[in-house]
Amino acid sequence: MGFKKIIGIKKDGPSGAEEKNVSLTKFEKSENKDVVLTEDDVFDALQNVYDPEIPVSIVDLGLIYDVKISSGNNVRIKMSLTTPGCGMGAMIAQQAEMAVKEIGADNVFVEVVWDPPWNPDMMSDHAKEKLGIA
């Protein structure tokens, strides 16, 4: 599993001297070099992430808007929540990140967006059936 560690270094200098900041970003090498992720792999992993208040996966709820995979198995997910005031949003995003890292992603960036706003029409037929909405 890849981890990102950011280290900031600030050079000491004489008073009044121009400050120079140096930032170092370190990406640990992944043990998953042979894994080639696809969008289907990511969506399958996200099927195991549930909104704790609704017994349906975030995929079936229609909360996943976009998945992009770049070189090195870096994954960017655009998702929404059922409401902007959802108190569980950070937890759901973190669970989505961990689910995708478990299948071999090196780095996962989850972006919560509000456009378009989520509505019940975005749910899969399976979700609507499970929740009694038809």
VENRA-V933551 format. One record per residue. N is the residue number from 0. RES is the residue in three letters. SS is DSSP state (@ for helix, = for strand, . for the rest). PSI is psi as a letter, one per 20 degrees, with the letter a starting at -180 (NA if undefined). OMEGA is omega in whole degrees, -180 to 180 (999 if undefined). Layout:
# VENRA-V933551
{{N/RES/SS/PSI/OMEGA} {N/RES/SS/PSI/OMEGA}}
This chain:
# VENRA-V933551
{{0/MET/./p/-180} {1/GLY/./q/178} {2/PHE/./q/180} {3/LYS/=/p/178} {4/LYS/=/p/-179} {5/ILE/=/p/-179} {6/ILE/=/p/176} {7/GLY/=/p/180} {8/ILE/=/p/179} {9/LYS/=/p/-178} {10/LYS/./p/176} {11/ASP/./q/179} {12/GLY/./r/180} {13/PRO/./q/-180} {14/SER/./p/179} {15/GLY/./i/179} {16/ALA/./q/178} {17/GLU/./p/-180} {18/GLU/./p/176} {19/LYS/./p/179} {20/ASN/=/p/177} {21/VAL/=/p/176} {22/SER/=/p/179} {23/LEU/=/p/176} {24/THR/=/p/-178} {25/LYS/=/p/175} {26/PHE/=/o/179} {27/GLU/./q/-180} {28/LYS/./q/-179} {29/SER/./q/175} {30/GLU/./j/-174} {31/ASN/./k/-176} {32/LYS/./h/-177} {33/ASP/./i/-178} {34/VAL/./p/175} {35/VAL/./o/-178} {36/LEU/./q/174} {37/THR/./r/176} {38/GLU/@/h/179} {39/ASP/@/h/177} {40/ASP/@/g/-179} {41/VAL/@/g/180} {42/PHE/@/h/177} {43/ASP/@/g/179} {44/ALA/@/h/-178} {45/LEU/@/i/175} {46/GLN/./i/-179} {47/ASN/./j/180} {48/VAL/./p/-176} {49/TYR/=/q/167} {50/ASP/./p/-175} {51/PRO/./i/-180} {52/GLU/./i/-178} {53/ILE/./p/-175} {54/PRO/./l/-178} {55/VAL/./q/-179} {56/SER/=/q/180} {57/ILE/./h/176} {58/VAL/./g/-179} {59/ASP/./h/176} {60/LEU/./i/-179} {61/GLY/./k/-177} {62/LEU/./i/-180} {63/ILE/=/o/-177} {64/TYR/=/h/-176} {65/ASP/=/q/176} {66/VAL/=/p/176} {67/LYS/=/p/179} {68/ILE/=/p/178} {69/SER/=/r/-178} {70/SER/./q/-179} {71/GLY/./j/-180} {72/ASN/./l/173} {73/ASN/=/p/-174} {74/VAL/=/p/175} {75/ARG/=/p/-179} {76/ILE/=/p/171} {77/LYS/=/p/-180} {78/MET/=/r/176} {79/SER/./a/175} {80/LEU/./r/-178} {81/THR/./h/176} {82/THR/./q/178} {83/PRO/./h/-179} {84/GLY/./j/-178} {85/CYS/./o/-180} {86/GLY/./i/-178} {87/MET/./j/-175} {88/GLY/@/g/-179} {89/ALA/@/h/-180} {90/MET/@/g/180} {91/ILE/@/g/179} {92/ALA/@/g/179} {93/GLN/@/g/177} {94/GLN/@/h/177} {95/ALA/@/g/179} {96/GLU/@/g/-178} {97/MET/@/h/180} {98/ALA/@/h/-179} {99/VAL/@/h/176} {100/LYS/@/h/-180} {101/GLU/@/h/-180} {102/ILE/./j/173} {103/GLY/./j/178} {104/ALA/./q/178} {105/ASP/./g/180} {106/ASN/=/p/-180} {107/VAL/=/p/176} {108/PHE/=/o/179} {109/VAL/=/o/179} {110/GLU/=/p/178} {111/VAL/=/p/-178} {112/VAL/./r/-178} {113/TRP/./j/180} {114/ASP/./o/2} {115/PRO/./q/177} {116/PRO/./q/179} {117/TRP/./q/173} {118/ASN/./r/-176} {119/PRO/@/h/178} {120/ASP/@/i/-179} {121/MET/@/i/-179} {122/MET/./q/175} {123/SER/./r/177} {124/ASP/@/h/178} {125/HIS/@/g/180} {126/ALA/@/g/-179} {127/LYS/@/g/179} {128/GLU/@/g/-178} {129/LYS/@/h/-179} {130/LEU/@/i/178} {131/GLY/./k/178} {132/ILE/./o/180} {133/ALA/./NA/999}}
